[in-house]
Amino acid sequence: MASAQHAAGTNPARLGPLRREETWQRLGGETFDLVVIGGGVVGAGTALDAATRGLRVALVEARDLASGTSSRSSKLFHGGLRYLEQLEFGLVREALRERELMLTTIAPHLVKPVSFLYPLTRRVWERPYTAAGLLMYDTMGGARSVPGQKHLTRAGALRMVPALKRSALIGGIRYYDAQSDDARHTMTVARTAAHYGAVVRTSTQVVGFLREADRVSGVRVRDVEDGRETEISAAAVINCTGVWTDELQRLSGGRGRFRVRASKGVHIVVPRDRIVSESGMILRTEKSVLFVIPWGNHWIVGTTDTDWNLDLAHPAATKHDIDYLLEHVNSVLATPLTHDDIEGVYAGLRPLLAGESEETSKLSREHAVARVAPGLVAIAGGKYTTYRVMAADAVDAAAVDLPGRSQPSITDKVPLLGADGYHALVNQADHLAAEHGLHPYRVRHLLDRYGSLVHEVLACANDRPELLKPIEHAPDYLGVEVVYAASHEGALHLEDVLARRTRISIEYAHRGVDCAEQVATLVGEVLDWSPETVKREIEVYRARVEAERESQSQPSDEAADALRSAAPEARAGLVEPVS
Ligand SMILES: Cc1cc2nc3c(=O)[nH]c(=O)nc-3n(C[C@H](O)[C@H](O)[C@H](O)COP(=O)(O)OP(=O)(O)OC[C@H]3O[C@@H](n4cnc5c(N)ncnc54)[C@H](O)[C@@H]3O)c2cc1C
């Protein structure tokens, strides 16, 4: 234990159990420049932005890193073809620049190019119209690291996507965007912030604001694992809580400058062999677009877009949502998908800005940042792709409350943990595989999840070669990945590992239930769980899966929400709602 303690002490990016007490003491004992509320991609990005400017920063997350919207997106770093159509060139350029930065500098291990077929359905005008848009897409924002558009005849498009029915298209255009495992990306941003000195703590909920005269001077937090509370003093607080923004704003006692409303988006996951295709697809729907996105041995199909006014932590997909997705994707597939093909379902909430003025529609596409009170900044809206820009804007907005002069943002030059050395390791994958007795394919898979941190991951199996075996009912993952999730990646509950550090909960039809015992036992060894805790974690997880399955057979949001929100919480000490 002593050497492990030492290791934790010298590796600030190790978010394991050994750090929890130390970070609690630091939160209560130090004075920070900034406290960031919310461990989604915007909060994690804000903590990284602040830390790399030389600021003392604390990041507190009520549940798990990325447990809100940031693990439930379509997982694309994209410019957004739709915005081009709406002539939002600035937004598209900014997003494409971010996509390029992620692919080349910031996270080449986690963000990968992905191709999409745009099936053409109308003669004459559609091809030149779409091509002109894609030409801008190919050239704006310095997008150099993905291939440009390629035009296809109907026969060519059908060769690329044999799953399409002939009548579904008259030709096609292939273009590229980028994708990432959002939950792992957000967690890596948070660990990188910790690496640069941020105090990062999960299961730490903000339950009150501190005030000094008219200023916000910090927050009161509750450890939702054991119920204790402490106060964090800071020159400024940044509210990065996505769809919880208004709740935190109410808690602060002041009036916000903008409001956030939630829009639900549902995705389904189906096996790769159910859609024969070399490329993803983007399909037009009446309201928006539907993506079919390659995802390992699966396809992700989504998404829907409907208002949501119910439980923010556990948005529930209904039968209606799933039928909508099946109906739209089946309209182009030669062999339709059925409910039996579905391996996983997930629902997320878009934090959309709801302004009170005529600016509403403009606001809803961009992010908003405001100093809502002296010492309190709020930021929301935008999209995953532009989190880094949002983070820089949030820290800039807080600068007036900071004691010294603040440096400009430098995160465009800060690779995430694991990026450094990644490309060389890809070339050396065969050697690494031989060294550890693994298949080179497996090592490449690990490299795309951990980058050069792979050494740290594999070191966890040094004295325990059995950890290099696949998880019995989820063979895409090794035992050592589960151990590492708990020892280094801040996972505190079985659900954190099955739903976010791995994506077992959406990638296997059993949704994690069949491997819950094996995974809980491995996590329990690291987190020192008693046999009762192991049992409880498994029970809570099973109840979650059961509730999700049942909610997905309900016709309405209300019925689905009632079933889903009745399931027990892994973090029993959460205060919901907090205001
Ligand atoms: C269906 C869907 C598809 C999408 N697809 C894409 C896409 O392909 N590409 C793209 O760029 N964008 C996409 N987006 C948008 C993108 O996912 C979001 O903009 C982004 O994830 C929002 O991040 P966030 O950090 O603002 O919010 P969140 O990730 O929700 O983080 C907020 C965090 O605050 C925490 N919190 C709340 N209250 C408290 C408290 N009292 N104390 C402490 N912590 C608290 C929550 O637990 C949560 O973790 C999609 C969104 C949806 C819903």
The ligand as a Tripos MOL2 file, in Angstrom:
@<TRIPOS>MOLECULE
LIG
   53    58     1     0     0
SMALL
NO_CHARGES

@<TRIPOS>ATOM
      1 C1        -28.3230   12.9960  -28.6740 C.3       1 LIG1
      2 C2        -27.1780   13.9700  -28.7350 C.ar      1 LIG1
      3 C3        -26.2480   13.8770  -29.7680 C.ar      1 LIG1
      4 C4        -25.2020   14.7820  -29.8200 C.ar      1 LIG1
      5 N1        -24.2560   14.6100  -30.7800 N.ar      1 LIG1
      6 C5        -23.2190   15.4680  -30.8620 C.ar      1 LIG1
      7 C6        -22.1860   15.2470  -31.8050 C.ar      1 LIG1
      8 O1        -22.1700   14.2370  -32.5220 O.2       1 LIG1
      9 N2        -21.2000   16.1620  -31.8770 N.ar      1 LIG1
     10 C7        -21.1770   17.2790  -31.1020 C.ar      1 LIG1
     11 O2        -20.2750   18.0790  -31.2430 O.2       1 LIG1
     12 N3        -22.1040   17.4670  -30.1300 N.ar      1 LIG1
     13 C8        -23.1110   16.5840  -29.9840 C.ar      1 LIG1
     14 N4        -24.0550   16.7480  -29.0120 N.ar      1 LIG1
     15 C9        -23.9290   17.8730  -28.0530 C.3       1 LIG1
     16 C10       -22.9280   17.5430  -26.9370 C.3       1 LIG1
     17 O3        -23.0270   16.2150  -26.5290 O.3       1 LIG1
     18 C11       -23.1480   18.4710  -25.7440 C.3       1 LIG1
     19 O4        -23.1420   19.8000  -26.2070 O.3       1 LIG1
     20 C12       -22.0690   18.3310  -24.6720 C.3       1 LIG1
     21 O5        -21.8170   16.9880  -24.3400 O.3       1 LIG1
     22 C13       -22.5000   19.0990  -23.4240 C.3       1 LIG1
     23 O6        -21.5030   18.9960  -22.4410 O.3       1 LIG1
     24 P1        -21.6320   19.7380  -21.0450 P.3       1 LIG1
     25 O7        -20.3310   19.5650  -20.3630 O.co2     1 LIG1
     26 O8        -22.1340   21.1050  -21.2740 O.co2     1 LIG1
     27 O9        -22.8120   18.9730  -20.2820 O.3       1 LIG1
     28 P2        -22.8110   17.5890  -19.5000 P.3       1 LIG1
     29 O10       -21.9810   16.5720  -20.1930 O.co2     1 LIG1
     30 O11       -24.2280   17.2220  -19.2440 O.co2     1 LIG1
     31 O12       -22.0960   17.9110  -18.1330 O.3       1 LIG1
     32 C14       -22.7200   18.5860  -17.0620 C.3       1 LIG1
     33 C15       -22.2870   17.9050  -15.7720 C.3       1 LIG1
     34 O13       -22.6660   18.7000  -14.6540 O.3       1 LIG1
     35 C16       -22.8680   17.8110  -13.5700 C.3       1 LIG1
     36 N5        -23.6300   18.4700  -12.5090 N.ar      1 LIG1
     37 C17       -24.9500   18.8040  -12.5130 C.ar      1 LIG1
     38 N6        -25.2950   19.3510  -11.3360 N.ar      1 LIG1
     39 C18       -24.1810   19.3810  -10.5660 C.ar      1 LIG1
     40 C19       -23.9070   19.8280   -9.2270 C.ar      1 LIG1
     41 N7        -24.8710   20.3570   -8.4340 N.pl3     1 LIG1
     42 N8        -22.6440   19.6880   -8.7430 N.ar      1 LIG1
     43 C20       -21.6690   19.1530   -9.5160 C.ar      1 LIG1
     44 N9        -21.8750   18.7090  -10.7760 N.ar      1 LIG1
     45 C21       -23.1170   18.8230  -11.3120 C.ar      1 LIG1
     46 C22       -23.6240   16.6590  -14.2280 C.3       1 LIG1
     47 O14       -23.5910   15.4800  -13.4420 O.3       1 LIG1
     48 C23       -22.9120   16.5390  -15.5650 C.3       1 LIG1
     49 O15       -21.9100   15.5420  -15.5660 O.3       1 LIG1
     50 C24       -25.0960   15.8290  -28.8810 C.ar      1 LIG1
     51 C25       -26.0230   15.8950  -27.8330 C.ar      1 LIG1
     52 C26       -27.0470   14.9670  -27.7460 C.ar      1 LIG1
     53 C27       -27.9990   15.0030  -26.6100 C.3       1 LIG1
@<TRIPOS>BOND
     1     1     2 1
     2     2     3 ar
     3     2    52 ar
     4     3     4 ar
     5     4     5 ar
     6     4    50 ar
     7     5     6 ar
     8     6     7 ar
     9     6    13 1
    10     7     8 2
    11     7     9 ar
    12     9    10 ar
    13    10    11 2
    14    10    12 ar
    15    12    13 ar
    16    13    14 ar
    17    14    15 1
    18    14    50 ar
    19    15    16 1
    20    16    17 1
    21    16    18 1
    22    18    19 1
    23    18    20 1
    24    20    21 1
    25    20    22 1
    26    22    23 1
    27    23    24 1
    28    24    25 2
    29    24    26 1
    30    24    27 1
    31    27    28 1
    32    28    29 2
    33    28    30 1
    34    28    31 1
    35    31    32 1
    36    32    33 1
    37    33    34 1
    38    33    48 1
    39    34    35 1
    40    35    36 1
    41    35    46 1
    42    36    37 ar
    43    36    45 ar
    44    37    38 ar
    45    38    39 ar
    46    39    40 ar
    47    39    45 ar
    48    40    41 1
    49    40    42 ar
    50    42    43 ar
    51    43    44 ar
    52    44    45 ar
    53    46    47 1
    54    46    48 1
    55    48    49 1
    56    50    51 ar
    57    51    52 ar
    58    52    53 1
@<TRIPOS>SUBSTRUCTURE
     1 LIG1         1 GROUP 0 **** ****
